[in-house]
Amino acid sequence: MYVAVGIGGMIGAVCRYGVSYFIPPENGFPYATLTANLIGCFLLSFLLNQSVLKQKLSPELFLALCTGVVGSFTTFSTFMVETVLLFESNLILAIGYVSISILGGLLFCFFGYRLATRKRV
């Protein structure tokens, strides 16, 4: 299990770095972190609520995907540091960043859940 999570973590970290590389901050706003965290909210909610996928994947692969890949792709600590820096430089952007992150995260989790649990016709 540790090896599976570690390999998944490497994949997620490289993907996270790619997002940061392709989406630079603009006017001090951390678009890359916001993007990674919203995508991660959707993916984790989808994966955890997708019963067919859970049954088809081995427990090791499922853990590697959820904890490893998605866990290292998203980043709470970076979100916090960037929020503190924004609070010092631009209070309005900081409040907007926190609000979008929390409300957007909930919305993306909801969309992931809905997609995972939809009934097939």
C-alpha positions in Angstrom: 0.0 0.0 0.0 2.8 2.4 0.9 4.5 1.8 -2.5 1.2 2.3 -4.4 0.5 5.6 -2.6 4.1 6.7 -3.2 3.9 6.0 -6.9 0.6 7.8 -7.0 2.0 10.7 -5.1 4.8 11.1 -7.6 2.3 11.2 -10.4 0.1 13.7 -8.6 3.0 15.9 -7.7 4.3 16.0 -11.3 0.8 16.9 -12.5 0.5 19.6 -9.9 3.8 21.1 -11.0 2.6 21.0 -14.6 -0.5 23.0 -13.6 1.7 25.6 -11.9 4.0 25.7 -15.0 1.1 26.3 -17.4 -1.0 28.6 -15.2 1.2 31.3 -13.7 -0.1 33.7 -11.0 -1.6 36.9 -12.4 -1.7 40.1 -10.3 -0.7 37.9 -7.3 -3.7 35.7 -7.6 -2.8 31.9 -7.4 -4.8 30.6 -10.3 -2.8 27.3 -10.5 -3.5 26.3 -6.9 -7.2 27.2 -7.3 -7.4 25.2 -10.5 -5.6 22.1 -9.0 -7.7 22.2 -5.9 -11.0 22.5 -7.7 -10.1 19.7 -10.1 -9.0 17.6 -7.1 -12.3 18.2 -5.3 -14.2 16.9 -8.4 -11.9 13.9 -8.9 -11.8 12.8 -5.3 -15.6 13.1 -5.0 -16.1 11.2 -8.2 -13.7 8.4 -7.4 -15.0 7.9 -3.8 -18.6 7.7 -5.0 -18.1 5.6 -8.2 -19.1 2.1 -7.0 -18.3 0.4 -10.4 -14.8 1.9 -10.4 -14.2 0.8 -6.8 -15.2 -2.8 -7.7 -13.0 -3.0 -10.8 -9.8 -1.5 -9.3 -7.7 -3.3 -6.8 -7.6 -1.8 -3.3 -3.9 -0.8 -3.9 -4.7 1.0 -7.2 -7.7 2.7 -5.8 -5.7 4.0 -2.8 -2.9 5.0 -5.1 -5.3 7.0 -7.2 -7.2 8.7 -4.4 -4.6 9.2 -1.7 -1.5 9.3 -3.9 -2.5 11.0 -7.1 -5.3 13.3 -6.0 -3.9 13.8 -2.5 -0.5 15.1 -3.9 -2.2 17.0 -6.8 -4.2 19.2 -4.4 -2.5 21.2 -1.7 -4.0 22.7 1.4 -0.7 24.1 2.7 -0.1 26.1 -0.5 -3.6 27.4 -0.3 -3.0 28.7 3.2 0.4 30.3 2.5 -1.0 32.0 -0.6 -4.0 33.2 1.4 -1.8 34.8 4.0 0.3 36.5 1.3 -2.8 37.8 -0.4 -4.1 39.1 2.9 -1.0 41.2 3.3 -1.1 42.6 -0.2 -4.7 42.7 -1.2 -7.5 42.0 1.2 -10.2 41.8 -1.5 -8.3 39.2 -3.5 -7.7 37.2 -0.4 -11.3 37.1 0.5 -12.3 36.3 -3.1 -9.7 33.5 -3.2 -10.9 31.9 0.0 -14.5 32.2 -1.0 -14.0 30.8 -4.5 -11.9 28.0 -3.1 -14.4 26.9 -0.5 -17.7 27.5 -2.5 -16.1 26.2 -5.7 -14.6 23.2 -3.9 -18.0 22.3 -2.6 -19.6 22.8 -6.0 -17.0 20.7 -7.7 -17.4 17.9 -5.1 -21.1 18.0 -5.7 -20.6 17.7 -9.5 -18.2 14.8 -9.0 -20.7 13.1 -6.7 -23.6 13.6 -9.1 -21.6 12.3 -12.0 -20.5 9.2 -10.1 -23.9 8.4 -8.7 -26.0 9.1 -11.8 -28.2 6.3 -12.9 -27.5 4.7 -16.3 -30.4 4.3 -18.6 
